Amino acid sequence: MVALVDLDPRLDDACMEAGEDLQPLPLCNDDHKTYIKTSLNPDDRKLVSTTLFDNTDLFSWTTADVPGVSPDIITHRLSVYKEAIPIAQQKRKLGEERRNAAWEETEKLLKVGFIRKARYTMWLANIVMVKKSNGKWGECV
């Protein structure tokens, strides 16, 4: 079996996961926060917190915060083996709440140009809707 991490040519090391407890760090308000490790020593915690606070204007909190980002800066590509056989997942139904949240998020991403409609039927996968800690839905494509 091939893991997705094995397909990424940029990674030489094993995938790192957040295995430690994280502490929320509000940057502007409750909606704008990030997380830092609880195991950081106090000096490092202060340095990281100060750096993040000083640079809050560099964060993008919504897709509308960064319209027109050039694909030359970042583009997602499907990295697969040439010998791989394309498989389309069977379409799964979402509940009404998830379907509405997915529709709204997809419309936002289309509007700001982060995604576009695919014109092919191979290599398609269902979206996954994840409930965030703030009660809103997040869309994983």
C-alpha positions as CSV (number, residue, x, y, z in Angstrom):
1,M,0.0,0.0,0.0
2,V,1.2,3.5,-0.9
3,A,0.6,6.3,1.6
4,L,-0.1,9.8,0.3
5,V,3.1,11.0,2.0
6,D,5.1,8.6,-0.2
7,L,3.8,10.4,-3.3
8,D,5.0,13.8,-2.4
9,P,8.5,14.3,-4.0
10,R,9.2,17.3,-1.7
11,L,9.2,15.2,1.4
12,D,12.3,13.2,2.4
13,D,11.3,12.7,6.0
14,A,8.4,10.9,7.5
15,C,5.2,13.0,7.9
16,M,5.1,15.0,11.2
17,E,1.9,15.0,13.1
18,A,0.7,17.2,16.0
19,G,1.0,14.6,18.7
20,E,1.3,17.1,21.6
21,D,-1.3,19.1,23.4
22,L,-1.9,22.5,21.9
23,Q,-2.9,25.7,23.6
24,P,-5.1,28.3,21.8
25,L,-3.4,31.6,21.2
26,P,-6.0,34.4,20.3
27,L,-4.3,36.9,18.0
28,C,-7.0,39.5,17.3
29,N,-10.2,38.0,18.8
30,D,-11.8,34.6,19.4
31,D,-12.3,34.0,15.7
32,H,-8.7,34.7,14.9
33,K,-6.5,32.4,16.8
34,T,-3.7,29.8,16.3
35,Y,-2.3,27.1,18.5
36,I,1.1,26.6,20.1
37,K,2.5,23.6,21.9
38,T,2.0,23.4,25.7
39,S,5.4,21.9,26.1
40,L,7.3,25.0,25.0
41,N,9.5,26.5,27.6
42,P,8.3,29.9,28.8
43,D,11.0,31.8,26.9
44,D,10.2,30.1,23.6
45,R,6.5,30.5,24.2
46,K,7.0,34.3,24.7
47,L,9.1,34.5,21.6
48,V,6.6,32.6,19.4
49,S,3.6,34.6,20.8
50,T,5.3,37.9,20.3
51,T,6.3,37.1,16.8
52,L,2.8,36.0,15.9
53,F,1.2,39.1,17.5
54,D,3.6,41.4,15.7
55,N,2.7,39.8,12.4
56,T,-1.0,39.3,12.6
57,D,-1.4,41.4,9.5
58,L,0.3,38.7,7.5
59,F,-2.4,36.0,8.3
60,S,-5.3,35.4,6.0
61,W,-8.4,34.5,8.0
62,T,-10.7,33.9,5.1
63,T,-10.3,33.2,1.4
64,A,-11.5,36.7,0.6
65,D,-8.4,38.1,2.5
66,V,-6.1,36.8,-0.4
67,P,-7.9,37.3,-3.7
68,G,-5.9,37.0,-6.8
69,V,-3.0,35.0,-5.4
70,S,-1.0,33.9,-8.4
71,P,-0.7,30.2,-9.1
72,D,3.0,30.8,-9.5
73,I,3.2,31.3,-5.7
74,I,1.3,28.1,-4.8
75,T,-0.6,25.5,-6.7
76,H,-1.9,22.1,-5.6
77,R,-1.2,19.3,-7.9
78,L,-2.2,15.7,-7.7
79,S,1.1,13.8,-7.4
80,V,0.6,10.1,-8.4
81,Y,2.6,7.3,-9.9
82,K,2.3,7.0,-13.7
83,E,1.4,3.3,-13.3
84,A,-1.6,4.1,-10.9
85,I,-5.0,3.3,-12.1
86,P,-7.5,6.2,-11.9
87,I,-10.5,5.4,-9.7
88,A,-13.5,7.7,-9.2
89,Q,-15.2,7.4,-5.8
90,Q,-18.9,6.6,-5.6
91,K,-20.8,9.8,-4.9
92,R,-21.9,10.0,-1.2
93,K,-24.9,11.9,0.0
94,L,-24.4,14.6,2.6
95,G,-27.0,15.6,5.2
96,E,-28.9,18.9,4.6
97,E,-26.7,20.9,7.1
98,R,-23.5,19.6,5.6
99,R,-24.7,20.0,2.0
100,N,-25.7,23.6,2.7
101,A,-22.3,24.3,4.3
102,A,-20.4,22.6,1.5
103,W,-22.4,24.7,-1.1
104,E,-21.6,28.0,0.7
105,E,-17.9,27.2,1.1
106,T,-17.6,26.0,-2.5
107,E,-19.3,29.2,-3.8
108,K,-16.9,31.3,-1.7
109,L,-13.8,29.5,-3.1
110,L,-15.1,29.7,-6.6
111,K,-15.8,33.4,-6.2
112,V,-12.3,34.3,-5.1
113,G,-10.7,32.0,-7.7
114,F,-9.2,29.5,-5.3
115,I,-10.8,26.6,-7.1
116,R,-12.3,25.9,-10.5
117,K,-14.6,23.3,-11.9
118,A,-13.0,20.1,-13.2
119,R,-13.8,19.0,-16.7
120,Y,-12.9,15.4,-16.2
121,T,-14.4,12.4,-14.3
122,M,-11.3,10.5,-13.4
123,W,-9.5,11.0,-10.0
124,L,-12.6,12.5,-8.4
125,A,-13.1,12.2,-4.7
126,N,-15.9,13.2,-2.3
127,I,-15.5,16.3,-0.2
128,V,-15.3,15.7,3.6
129,M,-17.1,18.1,5.8
130,V,-15.5,18.6,9.3
131,K,-17.2,20.4,12.2
132,K,-14.7,23.0,13.6
133,S,-14.3,23.9,17.3
134,N,-16.2,27.1,16.7
135,G,-19.3,25.2,15.4
136,K,-18.8,26.1,11.7
137,W,-18.2,23.5,9.0
138,G,-14.9,23.2,7.2
139,E,-14.5,21.7,3.8
140,C,-11.7,19.3,2.9
141,V,-11.4,18.8,-0.9
